[in-house]
C-alpha cells in the first residue's frame, strides 16, 4: 500500500478570518449577508419610527427609493365611486354608514378631501378606489371601508 503525505506550513495568526471565509462559502445562497434589501430597509424604518400616541401605534410608511411617476387614475376611481353611488341609492343605510365612516377617517387624519377633483392642484394627485366590506361576526364594526391599493389602474 502506498501512502501520500502532504504537509502545509500555515500561519495560524489569522485563522479567525479563514474560518469566517469558510463558513461564508459554505452558506452561499442561504443567507443574504451583507446585502441590504427592501425588507431590511422597511424593518429599519419601522424600528426608527414606531411610537405609541393617543392610544394607538403609529409608524411611517416604508417609501421606495426607486420610485417613478404614477399614472393618472382619476377615471378608474370615478367609475368605482359611480358604482358605489348606484349601490347607495338601493341601500340608504349603507350610504349613511359609509358617510359616517368616511367622516371619521377624515376627522382622524386617515384620509383627506381633494379640494377640486376636476382641476387638481399643481402637484400630482392620486386616488385610491375603495369599497365596503361586511363582517357580520364582528361585534363592533359590521362594515368597514377597504382601500384598493392593488387596483390594476390605481397606481
BELPE-V952377 format. One record per residue. OMEGA is omega in whole degrees, 0 to 359 (999 if undefined). Layout:
omega=OMEGA
omega=OMEGA
This chain:
omega=182
omega=179
omega=174
omega=180
omega=180
omega=179
omega=181
omega=175
omega=189
omega=176
omega=185
omega=184
omega=183
omega=185
omega=179
omega=179
omega=179
omega=178
omega=178
omega=178
omega=179
omega=182
omega=175
omega=177
omega=180
omega=184
omega=180
omega=179
omega=182
omega=180
omega=185
omega=182
omega=358
omega=183
omega=181
omega=186
omega=183
omega=179
omega=177
omega=181
omega=179
omega=179
omega=178
omega=177
omega=179
omega=183
omega=181
omega=190
omega=182
omega=179
omega=178
omega=185
omega=178
omega=177
omega=175
omega=178
omega=176
omega=177
omega=178
omega=176
omega=179
omega=183
omega=176
omega=180
omega=181
omega=183
omega=175
omega=182
omega=178
omega=178
omega=176
omega=183
omega=182
omega=184
omega=179
omega=180
omega=179
omega=178
omega=179
omega=178
omega=178
omega=177
omega=177
omega=181
omega=177
omega=178
omega=179
omega=180
omega=178
omega=185
omega=182
omega=178
omega=177
omega=179
omega=181
omega=178
omega=183
omega=179
omega=179
omega=180
omega=178
omega=178
omega=177
omega=179
omega=180
omega=180
omega=182
omega=176
omega=180
omega=177
omega=175
omega=179
omega=172
omega=187
omega=182
omega=188
omega=180
omega=181
omega=186
omega=177
omega=188
omega=174
omega=182
omega=176
omega=180
omega=185
omega=179
omega=177
omega=182
omega=180
omega=178
omega=174
omega=184
omega=175
omega=182
omega=182
omega=181
omega=180
omega=185
omega=185
omega=180
omega=182
omega=171
omega=184
omega=178
omega=178
omega=187
omega=179
omega=180
omega=177
omega=188
omega=179
omega=183
omega=178
omega=999
